[in-house]
Amino acid sequence: MTMKTLSALLLMSAGLAACASASLDAGPARAVTQTGDAWFDGAQATLAQRKGVTHNTSKAKNVILFVADGMDPTTVAAARIYDGQSRGEEGEENLLSFERFPHLAMSKTYTTDTQVPDSAGTMTAMTTGYKTRSGMISVKKESPRGDCEASLAAHAPTFIEIAEQAGLATGVISTARLTHATPAATYAHVPDRDWESDAALPEGAYEAGCRDIASQLIDFPYGDGVDFAMGGGRTNFLPVDAQDPEDQERKGWRKDGRNLTAEWVAKSDKHTFVWNKAQFDAIDPAADPRVLGLFEGSHLEYEADRENDAGGEPSLEEMTRKAIDVLSRNDEGFVLMVEAGRVDHAHHGGNAARALMDAQEYAQAVAAAYEMTDPQDTLIIVTADHGHTLTFAGYPAKGNNILGLVKYAGEMTMAEDGKPYPTLGYANGPGSVYHEGVDHAERPIGDEATVSGVDYQQPSLVPTGSETHGGQDVTIYASGPDAWLFSGVVEQNYIFHVMMDALRLDPQAE
């Protein structure tokens, strides 16, 4: 030890001694008391609750994977406030149903070839346990995108396929087309997500052995096939000469002449096809049906517009309840994937109101699933495939309308150009003031009623025709067997491995 170091230690010791002496001279210390308030008391209650949480290490009978397409943490925070405000609350103290789950982690969403991913690569990670390229559905990264022949040797088994082989019931639900990337990754294998019907297959692909996504749902070769499938996308299941049952101006897209809805019904006397709300309501779970529901030619309506649909559509919560009623009849258990696909679509349109409304409905579907199942034997995972560029800023007062203009203490907050601005915005998208023909000096802004309206496009910075995905991490919320295995920051494909472990199934099953 050097003399300089020794001197420093002696000085520090003297200082500590002086402090101790001063403390003794001041008399006995007074106890610090905390009077408490709602937040303080709430934190104490949360602490006690979480200290009492035990690890559920039992085998899962059922697994439900909820995926809200594009629901990043900013969307969750905004949806939480919107949900509370829709009931007349300020909103900030509110929690969405899944935010009450005891375990969570952050999921890294990049794909093997992109920093900002798409739904095909991210959902493949969750359904197969392999990270892969963007644009590919349940095909390993060794295959180039769009290469039919290479993809045939690179199929990655999905958790729906593995579950079917183990005798479990299986289901897939989406508010998007059933052939869209997220639901497709549960049951299909294609090197390009756009191969939704045979009309989209490139020349020579069919002859080489590749099949379109829609036909793979109907021809699903594992177990007794997918038991429950609902969403949109009728045109991919109907031939070009078949008229859509709801839209008289629309016909099918298939060029091979196959009517896949008719083929589904022909499988057995239990297989049924429904396309409107009345038929949906008539489904009797006690009859042990195998159900295909296609409620739109393309995607289902946004939740904000659903009640105006011509044929009527069930909500995401209603589809979830029906699926659990049907699938739970299997004594061996079930696996179910539920997607809120249109959160993503609303974000792409720069339309935060519809995104938050669909996120709110998604939270209600999660609540329904939790209510209908036993947390002791059902693992529920709630997550997203990727994020978006939604921003939440401006110092608005607590309780300020989440879809409105920024206000504090009753006064409108003005930007440098002397105009107000909304709390929510996007980093890029169709709402940019820099689009051709728009004068930045005349930044358009509506009044409170306009900005809060369901059709309003939030302002964005970079002009893009469609707002893009974001590359941020997304949250995983979990309840039930093996839920405690979610903590910290994980790779997205880890989700598959936890599901397989909870079900005690072989993750490498072919």
Backbone torsions as a table, in degrees:
resi	resn	phi	psi	omega
1	MET	NA	131.7	-179.3
2	THR	-78.9	161.0	178.0
3	MET	-62.2	-33.8	-179.3
4	LYS	-65.6	-42.9	179.5
5	THR	-66.4	-41.5	179.9
6	LEU	-62.2	-41.6	179.1
7	SER	-62.3	-41.5	-179.2
8	ALA	-63.9	-40.9	179.9
9	LEU	-66.0	-39.1	179.4
10	LEU	-64.5	-41.7	178.8
11	LEU	-63.8	-41.1	-179.5
12	MET	-65.3	-40.9	179.4
13	SER	-63.2	-41.2	178.9
14	ALA	-63.0	-39.5	179.5
15	GLY	-64.5	-43.3	179.4
16	LEU	-63.8	-39.7	178.9
17	ALA	-63.6	-41.9	179.2
18	ALA	-62.4	-41.0	178.6
19	CYS	-63.0	-43.2	-179.9
20	ALA	-62.8	-41.9	-179.9
21	SER	-63.7	-43.5	179.6
22	ALA	-62.1	-36.4	-179.7
23	SER	-66.8	-40.9	179.7
24	LEU	-67.6	-39.1	180.0
25	ASP	-63.5	-26.6	-175.0
26	ALA	-78.7	-5.0	179.4
27	GLY	93.6	-177.2	-176.9
28	PRO	-64.4	141.9	-179.4
29	ALA	-71.2	143.8	177.5
30	ARG	-91.3	142.9	179.1
31	ALA	-69.7	137.8	176.4
32	VAL	-87.1	126.3	-179.6
33	THR	-113.2	149.6	177.9
34	GLN	-119.8	115.4	-177.0
35	THR	-69.5	-27.1	177.0
36	GLY	82.0	152.1	173.1
37	ASP	-150.2	-172.8	-174.2
38	ALA	-58.5	-41.9	-178.4
39	TRP	-72.5	-40.7	178.7
40	PHE	-62.4	-49.9	-179.3
41	ASP	-64.9	-36.3	178.3
42	GLY	-64.1	-39.0	178.9
43	ALA	-66.3	-37.8	176.8
44	GLN	-64.2	-40.4	178.8
45	ALA	-66.1	-40.4	178.3
46	THR	-64.6	-41.4	178.4
47	LEU	-59.7	-46.7	-179.0
48	ALA	-63.8	-41.0	-180.0
49	GLN	-62.5	-46.2	-175.9
50	ARG	-73.4	-27.4	174.2
51	LYS	-68.3	-22.4	-179.6
52	GLY	-90.6	-3.5	-179.3
53	VAL	-72.8	129.7	176.8
54	THR	-110.1	156.6	-179.5
55	HIS	-77.8	124.0	176.4
56	ASN	-88.0	104.9	-177.0
57	THR	-103.7	8.8	-178.6
58	SER	-74.5	163.2	177.2
59	LYS	-69.8	137.9	177.0
60	ALA	-82.7	134.8	172.4
61	LYS	-83.5	-38.2	-177.0
62	ASN	-129.5	150.5	172.4
63	VAL	-133.0	129.7	175.2
64	ILE	-120.9	119.8	177.8
65	LEU	-104.3	113.1	176.0
66	PHE	-98.0	129.8	178.2
67	VAL	-129.3	116.1	172.5
68	ALA	-97.3	108.1	-175.6
69	ASP	-59.7	118.5	175.9
70	GLY	82.7	12.1	-175.2
71	MET	-89.8	82.5	178.6
72	ASP	-79.4	174.1	-178.9
73	PRO	-58.3	-32.1	177.5
74	THR	-67.0	-40.6	177.0
75	THR	-63.8	-41.1	178.1
76	VAL	-60.2	-46.5	-178.8
77	ALA	-62.3	-44.2	179.5
78	ALA	-67.3	-39.7	179.7
79	ALA	-66.9	-37.0	176.9
80	ARG	-57.9	-47.7	-179.9
81	ILE	-67.9	-43.3	179.1
82	TYR	-59.2	-43.3	-179.7
83	ASP	-60.1	-45.9	178.2
84	GLY	-65.2	-43.5	-178.6
85	GLN	-67.0	-27.8	178.1
86	SER	-67.3	-16.5	176.0
87	ARG	-103.7	10.6	178.3
88	GLY	87.3	8.9	178.4
89	GLU	-90.5	168.9	173.9
90	GLU	-67.1	-39.2	172.0
91	GLY	110.4	-32.7	-173.2
92	GLU	-66.5	-34.4	-178.8
93	GLU	-79.0	-11.6	-176.8
94	ASN	-63.4	155.7	170.6
95	LEU	-131.3	135.4	171.6
96	LEU	-71.9	158.7	-172.7
97	SER	-51.5	-47.4	-174.5
98	PHE	-74.4	-16.0	177.6
99	GLU	-72.3	-8.8	176.0
100	ARG	-90.9	-3.8	178.7
101	PHE	-66.2	147.5	-171.6
102	PRO	-78.2	-16.7	-174.0
103	HIS	-129.2	143.4	176.4
104	LEU	-154.9	162.3	178.0
105	ALA	-150.4	170.4	174.2
106	MET	-107.3	137.0	-176.0
107	SER	-109.9	126.7	174.5
108	LYS	-80.0	129.2	-167.4
109	THR	-106.7	-2.3	-178.1
110	TYR	-58.4	153.2	172.8
111	THR	-102.4	178.2	-174.5
112	THR	-70.8	-12.4	179.6
113	ASP	-128.8	0.1	-179.5
114	THR	-137.4	141.1	177.5
115	GLN	-75.5	-41.4	173.6
116	VAL	-106.2	117.7	-166.5
117	PRO	-92.3	177.8	170.4
118	ASP	-115.7	177.4	-176.1
119	SER	-73.6	-27.0	-178.4
120	ALA	-66.1	-53.4	-179.1
121	GLY	-65.2	-40.2	-177.5
122	THR	-70.4	-41.7	-179.9
123	MET	-70.3	-34.0	175.0
124	THR	-58.7	-39.9	177.6
125	ALA	-58.6	-44.0	-177.3
126	MET	-72.9	-33.6	-174.5
127	THR	-90.3	-19.1	-176.3
128	THR	-120.9	-19.3	-176.3
129	GLY	86.8	1.4	177.7
130	TYR	-113.0	130.8	168.5
131	LYS	-77.4	143.5	-176.8
132	THR	-143.8	-171.5	180.0
133	ARG	-76.0	153.6	172.0
134	SER	-63.4	146.3	176.3
135	GLY	88.4	-7.6	-177.1
136	MET	-107.9	141.4	-175.5
137	ILE	-111.2	110.4	178.1
138	SER	50.2	40.9	174.3
139	VAL	-127.0	134.1	-176.7
140	LYS	-69.5	159.5	-173.7
141	LYS	-62.5	-18.4	-178.2
142	GLU	-66.2	-19.8	177.4
143	SER	-91.3	132.5	173.1
144	PRO	-67.2	152.8	177.8
145	ARG	-63.8	134.0	176.3
146	GLY	83.7	-1.0	-178.5
147	ASP	-91.8	99.9	-175.9
148	CYS	-59.3	-54.6	-173.9
149	GLU	-61.7	-42.2	179.7
150	ALA	-66.0	-33.7	-176.4
151	SER	-69.4	-27.3	-175.7
152	LEU	-62.7	-29.1	178.9
153	ALA	-94.5	5.5	-174.8
154	ALA	-124.4	20.8	177.7
155	HIS	-64.0	135.2	177.3
156	ALA	-107.2	119.3	-178.7
157	PRO	-57.8	139.2	-178.2
158	THR	-98.9	162.9	-179.0
159	PHE	-67.6	-24.8	174.8
160	ILE	-70.2	-42.7	178.5
161	GLU	-63.2	-44.8	-178.9
162	ILE	-65.0	-40.9	179.9
163	ALA	-65.0	-41.1	179.2
164	GLU	-61.9	-41.0	179.1
165	GLN	-66.9	-22.9	179.1
166	ALA	-89.9	1.1	177.2
167	GLY	89.6	9.4	178.4
168	LEU	-83.5	155.9	171.4
169	ALA	-78.8	152.0	-175.4
170	THR	-136.2	147.9	179.0
171	GLY	-149.2	152.4	179.2
172	VAL	-137.8	127.3	179.5
173	ILE	-131.0	140.2	176.1
174	SER	-153.5	148.4	170.4
175	THR	-88.3	-1.7	172.9
176	ALA	-98.3	-174.8	172.6
177	ARG	-62.2	141.2	177.3
178	LEU	-63.2	-20.8	178.3
179	THR	-92.1	1.6	178.1
180	HIS	-71.2	165.8	-167.7
181	ALA	-53.9	-48.9	-173.4
182	THR	-64.5	-55.4	178.1
183	PRO	-66.0	-34.9	-177.9
184	ALA	-60.3	-34.1	-177.0
185	ALA	-67.1	-10.0	177.8
186	THR	-83.9	-23.2	-172.8
187	TYR	-136.7	-8.7	-173.6
188	ALA	-121.4	163.9	177.7
189	HIS	-136.7	109.9	175.5
190	VAL	-143.5	146.5	179.1
191	PRO	-82.0	0.6	177.4
192	ASP	-146.9	121.5	-175.3
193	ARG	-61.1	-19.3	-177.3
194	ASP	-78.6	-5.7	-177.9
195	TRP	-81.7	57.9	-173.9
196	GLU	-76.8	-32.3	173.9
197	SER	-131.6	170.8	-178.5
198	ASP	-63.8	-24.6	179.2
199	ALA	-65.2	-19.9	-178.7
200	ALA	-94.3	-6.5	179.8
201	LEU	-69.5	135.7	177.0
202	PRO	-70.5	162.2	-178.7
203	GLU	-56.9	131.6	177.1
204	GLY	88.0	-10.6	-176.2
205	ALA	-68.6	-42.5	-179.5
206	TYR	-64.0	-44.6	-179.7
207	GLU	-63.0	-29.3	-179.6
208	ALA	-79.9	-11.1	177.7
209	GLY	114.0	1.2	179.5
210	CYS	-86.8	146.2	-179.9
211	ARG	-126.5	152.2	179.9
212	ASP	-73.0	164.9	-174.4
213	ILE	-65.7	-47.4	-176.6
214	ALA	-58.3	-44.4	-178.1
215	SER	-67.0	-28.9	179.3
216	GLN	-68.7	-27.6	175.3
217	LEU	-68.3	-44.2	-178.4
218	ILE	-72.5	-37.1	-176.8
219	ASP	-92.9	12.7	-176.8
220	PHE	-48.2	118.8	-168.7
221	PRO	-93.3	0.3	-172.8
222	TYR	-98.5	141.1	-179.8
223	GLY	55.4	-134.6	175.5
224	ASP	-104.4	21.0	178.0
225	GLY	87.9	165.5	176.6
226	VAL	-61.3	134.4	-173.5
227	ASP	-90.6	-28.6	-173.5
228	PHE	-146.4	120.1	-179.1
229	ALA	-140.2	123.8	-178.8
230	MET	-141.1	141.5	177.1
231	GLY	169.8	-145.8	176.9
232	GLY	-112.5	-168.6	173.3
233	GLY	97.7	31.2	-178.4
234	ARG	-56.4	-35.6	-174.9
235	THR	-60.3	-27.8	179.5
236	ASN	-77.0	-10.9	-178.3
237	PHE	-107.0	-6.8	-175.7
238	LEU	-113.6	145.5	177.9
239	PRO	-73.0	164.8	-174.0
240	VAL	-65.0	-19.5	-179.6
241	ASP	-97.5	6.0	179.9
242	ALA	-97.9	130.3	179.3
243	GLN	-82.1	138.1	178.0
244	ASP	-64.9	135.8	-176.3
245	PRO	-68.0	-20.6	-177.7
246	GLU	-105.0	-39.6	-175.6
247	ASP	-109.8	105.0	-175.6
248	GLN	-66.3	-15.4	180.0
249	GLU	-90.6	-4.6	-173.9
250	ARG	-113.2	141.7	173.1
251	LYS	-124.1	172.6	179.9
252	GLY	-71.0	171.5	-178.1
253	TRP	-111.5	-10.7	-172.6
254	ARG	-72.0	135.3	179.6
255	LYS	-99.9	-7.8	-177.3
256	ASP	-88.1	0.5	178.2
257	GLY	81.5	-3.1	-178.1
258	ARG	-77.9	133.4	168.9
259	ASN	-102.8	98.5	-172.0
260	LEU	-70.1	-26.4	177.4
261	THR	-68.1	-39.8	177.7
262	ALA	-66.9	-37.5	178.6
263	GLU	-65.6	-36.1	176.7
264	TRP	-60.9	-49.2	-177.9
265	VAL	-62.4	-33.4	-177.1
266	ALA	-74.6	-8.5	-177.2
267	LYS	-64.3	-39.2	179.4
268	SER	-166.8	173.2	178.9
269	ASP	-76.2	-5.1	176.8
270	LYS	-95.7	-15.6	-178.9
271	HIS	-79.0	129.4	-178.8
272	THR	-135.2	148.9	178.7
273	PHE	-118.8	132.1	178.0
274	VAL	-129.5	147.5	179.9
275	TRP	-134.7	1.2	177.8
276	ASN	-139.9	174.1	-174.1
277	LYS	-68.0	-38.4	-179.7
278	ALA	-61.6	-43.9	178.2
279	GLN	-66.1	-38.3	177.1
280	PHE	-60.0	-48.4	-178.8
281	ASP	-61.3	-27.6	-176.8
282	ALA	-81.3	-8.0	179.3
283	ILE	-63.3	126.9	-178.9
284	ASP	-107.7	105.6	-179.4
285	PRO	-56.8	-30.0	-178.7
286	ALA	-64.7	-20.5	178.5
287	ALA	-81.8	1.9	179.2
288	ASP	54.1	53.2	-174.9
289	PRO	-78.4	161.1	168.9
290	ARG	-113.5	113.5	-164.0
291	VAL	-113.8	131.2	167.1
292	LEU	-116.1	118.8	178.2
293	GLY	-119.9	121.8	179.3
294	LEU	-128.3	104.6	-168.6
295	PHE	-98.7	-1.8	177.5
296	GLU	-149.6	157.9	173.1
297	GLY	-65.0	-37.5	176.7
298	SER	-120.2	-127.0	-179.0
299	HIS	-74.9	155.8	173.3
300	LEU	-67.0	166.2	178.0
301	GLU	-67.5	154.6	167.9
302	TYR	-63.2	154.1	178.1
303	GLU	-56.6	-34.5	179.9
304	ALA	-64.5	-23.9	-174.4
305	ASP	-113.6	-0.7	-170.0
306	ARG	-61.1	-38.3	-175.6
307	GLU	-67.3	-15.5	-180.0
308	ASN	-95.4	3.5	-178.5
309	ASP	-67.4	139.1	-174.5
310	ALA	-60.3	-48.7	-177.7
311	GLY	-88.4	-12.1	-175.4
312	GLY	82.9	137.6	179.1
313	GLU	-131.2	142.4	171.9
314	PRO	-72.7	153.5	175.4
315	SER	-76.9	169.1	177.4
316	LEU	-63.0	-39.0	177.0
317	GLU	-62.3	-44.3	-180.0
318	GLU	-63.1	-42.0	177.9
319	MET	-63.9	-39.3	179.0
320	THR	-63.5	-44.9	179.2
321	ARG	-62.0	-44.1	-179.4
322	LYS	-64.0	-41.9	-179.8
323	ALA	-61.2	-44.7	-179.0
324	ILE	-66.3	-39.8	176.6
325	ASP	-58.3	-41.8	-178.0
326	VAL	-75.5	-50.2	-173.3
327	LEU	-69.9	-31.2	-176.4
328	SER	-70.3	-5.3	175.6
329	ARG	-71.7	-16.3	176.5
330	ASN	-80.3	116.5	-176.5
331	ASP	-64.7	-21.1	179.9
332	GLU	-77.7	-18.5	-178.3
333	GLY	112.2	-176.9	-177.7
334	PHE	-151.3	161.4	167.9
335	VAL	-125.4	141.3	-175.5
336	LEU	-141.6	135.6	172.2
337	MET	-113.3	129.0	-179.9
338	VAL	-122.6	121.0	179.8
339	GLU	-115.5	130.8	166.9
340	ALA	-94.2	85.5	-170.5
341	GLY	-75.6	-20.2	-171.0
342	ARG	-92.3	-3.8	168.3
343	VAL	-57.3	-45.0	178.9
344	ASP	-61.2	-45.3	-176.1
345	HIS	-65.6	-38.6	178.0
346	ALA	-65.1	-41.3	176.9
347	HIS	-61.1	-44.0	178.9
348	HIS	-56.9	-32.6	178.7
349	GLY	-85.5	5.0	-178.9
350	GLY	66.1	27.1	-171.7
351	ASN	-115.1	87.3	-173.9
352	ALA	-66.0	-33.9	-176.5
353	ALA	-59.0	-49.0	-179.3
354	ARG	-67.9	-33.6	177.6
355	ALA	-62.8	-43.2	-178.0
356	LEU	-71.2	-35.4	177.5
357	MET	-65.3	-40.8	177.6
358	ASP	-69.6	-33.9	176.4
359	ALA	-66.8	-37.3	177.1
360	GLN	-62.8	-44.5	178.0
361	GLU	-63.6	-37.7	177.1
362	TYR	-59.3	-44.5	179.1
363	ALA	-62.6	-34.6	177.6
364	GLN	-69.0	-35.2	176.5
365	ALA	-65.7	-39.9	177.3
366	VAL	-62.5	-44.1	179.5
367	ALA	-59.5	-41.0	179.5
368	ALA	-63.1	-44.0	-179.7
369	ALA	-63.2	-40.6	179.6
370	TYR	-65.6	-40.1	-179.7
371	GLU	-66.0	-36.1	-173.8
372	MET	-86.4	-8.2	-176.8
373	THR	-123.0	169.8	180.0
374	ASP	-100.4	119.7	-179.2
375	PRO	-63.1	-12.3	177.4
376	GLN	-77.0	-25.7	-178.2
377	ASP	-126.3	4.5	-178.1
378	THR	-124.6	115.9	175.0
379	LEU	-84.8	119.7	175.4
380	ILE	-112.7	124.2	178.3
381	ILE	-116.8	129.4	-179.3
382	VAL	-121.9	123.1	-176.9
383	THR	-157.3	-168.3	176.2
384	ALA	-134.9	161.2	177.5
385	ASP	-84.1	-33.2	-178.9
386	HIS	-164.5	177.0	178.3
387	GLY	-106.5	-171.2	176.5
388	HIS	-135.7	-170.3	-175.2
389	THR	-105.2	23.0	179.6
390	LEU	-59.7	136.3	176.8
391	THR	-116.7	152.9	-175.0
392	PHE	-138.2	102.9	-167.9
393	ALA	-155.8	174.1	169.5
394	GLY	111.6	2.0	-179.4
395	TYR	58.6	43.4	176.0
396	PRO	-69.1	154.7	178.1
397	ALA	-68.1	154.3	175.3
398	LYS	-57.9	134.1	-179.2
399	GLY	86.6	-3.3	178.2
400	ASN	-62.6	143.4	179.1
401	ASN	-52.9	118.1	-176.0
402	ILE	-62.9	-26.4	178.5
403	LEU	-96.1	3.0	-174.0
404	GLY	-98.7	-167.8	177.6
405	LEU	-80.7	152.7	-179.1
406	VAL	-70.6	123.9	177.0
407	LYS	-135.8	148.1	174.7
408	TYR	-141.8	133.5	-178.7
409	ALA	53.4	35.9	177.0
410	GLY	80.0	-2.0	-178.0
411	GLU	-108.2	139.7	177.2
412	MET	-69.3	134.2	175.1
413	THR	-86.6	129.6	-176.8
414	MET	-105.5	143.2	173.9
415	ALA	-80.5	179.4	-178.2
416	GLU	-64.1	-20.5	178.8
417	ASP	-89.5	7.6	176.8
418	GLY	82.2	10.5	-178.4
419	LYS	-116.6	154.8	176.2
420	PRO	-74.5	172.3	178.3
421	TYR	-151.9	154.3	-178.6
422	PRO	-80.9	159.8	178.7
423	THR	-65.1	-41.0	-176.7
424	LEU	-98.6	141.0	177.5
425	GLY	-153.5	-175.6	179.7
426	TYR	-132.6	150.4	176.9
427	ALA	-70.4	-29.3	175.5
428	ASN	-149.2	170.2	178.5
429	GLY	138.4	-175.5	-175.0
430	PRO	-72.8	-11.5	-179.2
431	GLY	-89.3	13.3	-176.3
432	SER	-70.1	140.4	175.7
433	VAL	-77.9	-6.6	-178.1
434	TYR	-95.9	6.3	175.2
435	HIS	-61.6	149.5	-179.2
436	GLU	-53.9	131.5	178.8
437	GLY	92.3	-4.1	179.2
438	VAL	-104.1	126.7	-179.0
439	ASP	-87.7	117.8	-177.8
440	HIS	-59.1	-32.7	-179.8
441	ALA	-65.2	-20.4	179.8
442	GLU	-113.2	53.2	-179.4
443	ARG	-53.7	120.0	-178.4
444	PRO	-72.9	140.2	176.1
445	ILE	-150.9	138.2	179.1
446	GLY	-95.9	174.6	174.5
447	ASP	-78.8	179.9	-175.6
448	GLU	-57.8	-41.6	-178.5
449	ALA	-64.9	-40.4	-179.7
450	THR	-67.5	-47.2	-177.2
451	VAL	-64.6	-33.1	-179.1
452	SER	-82.8	-6.8	-175.5
453	GLY	-70.6	156.4	-175.4
454	VAL	-67.3	-24.1	-176.6
455	ASP	-94.5	-2.2	-173.8
456	TYR	-67.8	134.2	172.6
457	GLN	-96.1	117.2	179.2
458	GLN	-62.3	147.4	178.4
459	PRO	-65.0	148.6	177.5
460	SER	-133.7	164.8	-178.5
461	LEU	-86.3	-68.1	-175.8
462	VAL	-82.3	131.4	-179.4
463	PRO	-77.4	113.2	172.2
464	THR	-133.1	144.9	-178.1
465	GLY	-62.0	-31.8	176.3
466	SER	-132.6	131.8	177.3
467	GLU	-60.8	146.3	-173.6
468	THR	-99.9	168.0	172.1
469	HIS	-67.2	166.0	172.7
470	GLY	-113.2	163.7	-177.8
471	GLY	-103.2	9.5	-177.4
472	GLN	-71.3	162.5	173.7
473	ASP	-67.3	155.3	173.3
474	VAL	-120.5	163.4	-174.7
475	THR	-93.5	145.0	171.1
476	ILE	-111.9	123.9	175.3
477	TYR	-112.0	140.3	-174.9
478	ALA	-146.1	147.7	177.0
479	SER	-142.6	142.9	175.4
480	GLY	107.1	-166.7	-178.7
481	PRO	-56.1	132.0	178.8
482	ASP	69.9	2.6	179.3
483	ALA	-59.8	-30.6	-178.7
484	TRP	-64.9	-14.2	178.4
485	LEU	-74.3	-8.3	176.2
486	PHE	-92.8	112.4	175.8
487	SER	-161.9	156.2	178.8
488	GLY	69.1	-154.0	179.8
489	VAL	-109.1	126.9	-175.7
490	VAL	-129.4	161.2	171.4
491	GLU	-73.2	147.9	-174.3
492	GLN	-62.5	-32.7	-178.7
493	ASN	-69.4	-11.5	177.0
494	TYR	-61.2	-29.4	-178.4
495	ILE	-56.7	-46.2	178.6
496	PHE	-56.1	-44.4	-174.9
497	HIS	-67.9	-34.7	174.9
498	VAL	-67.3	-41.2	178.3
499	MET	-60.2	-45.1	-179.6
500	MET	-65.0	-39.7	179.2
501	ASP	-65.6	-41.9	-179.3
502	ALA	-63.0	-37.7	-179.9
503	LEU	-84.5	-7.6	-175.8
504	ARG	58.8	43.5	177.6
505	LEU	-109.5	153.4	-179.1
506	ASP	-74.5	116.0	-178.9
507	PRO	-68.9	-12.5	179.7
508	GLN	-106.3	17.9	178.9
509	ALA	-63.5	142.1	-179.7
510	GLU	-99.4	NA	NA
